[in-house]
């Protein structure tokens, strides 16, 4: 009787293991490429991974930290199924005919802007003249700076642009530069926690047309055409992760901290509370993008001669894959 029972158990184990192997084979690995190191702009994908929202859809998110300016090229060359980018990068990519498309926005309004130390008295682009700007060396970035300084009738050529790359923003601000472009929900919150007073200037305060979508999620256009259902599943899982973060910012921050333990938890919680209230705002569907935002920002870029006329900007984005 014991031998029969043990034999039955062994057979059961073999079938169970076979089932596990089959289940593992059915899981589709999905590479999610970040635009920078893990931060609260990315929380939704980490929540989706932690809660198994990807696994529920037969997916396994492999989240990889990227570097500023490289995501569009990597997604265009099929190195990742989905990546974090920006409306300005996607727009510029159209001029290079890169096969990418924005499929969701993280925020409904631009939470980024220029920041300087409060003691610097830099509060508008008028004061950019003769200053040192710490940036990332992108064409669009330089073009926006030029357009805003020209609007305020000051000399763009007097601005010294320094590529600070991955250098710490606050350290650079106190030592090497006069102002930079930051996300308030990250560097702005960090400065406040460290009792460093900033002048923070939202871009849209100087021109409402630069209230553009940043960050956005992008996918390869061929992937979207050939793997429509897979693309939808990916966005379903990510959208559910962001919806959770909207309702549970503290718990979402704690989940992000598990994947980014080097970042102070209390800081993550404060940052998450700021961004969670801005993920969706008045939109019923997380990630939804409005045509007028794409068209008005493109018009600003064209008027400023940053991108050429004739771009069919409606091909740069889609809401069709959102849940």
Order of alpha helices (4+ residues) and beta strands (2+ residues): alpha-beta-alpha-beta-alpha-beta-alpha-beta-beta-beta-alpha-beta-alpha-beta-alpha-beta-beta-alpha-alpha-alpha-alpha-alpha
